Amino acid sequence: MKIRIDIDCTPREARSFLGLPDVEPLQKQMMEQLGEKIQSYAANMDMEALMKMWMTGGLKGMENLQQQFWAQFAPGSGKKDT
């Protein structure tokens, strides 16, 4: 024997029916704070310092990065690393 019950309600109505707290105001506040933090971080970011950090070895660092990248794919391709 199978019994099937379909309930058509919104998430807000389901939370209210089950006695769960309404977290929508808290969620909205947290998202606003997160947005503010992301905007302040992006505004204070120094792109020149970031690039210097990523490119510590100059072009040699990029060559090493490229070699490491291709080394990850060489074993799976069946070709030997040259």
Order of alpha helices (4+ residues) and beta strands (2+ residues): alpha-alpha-alpha-alpha
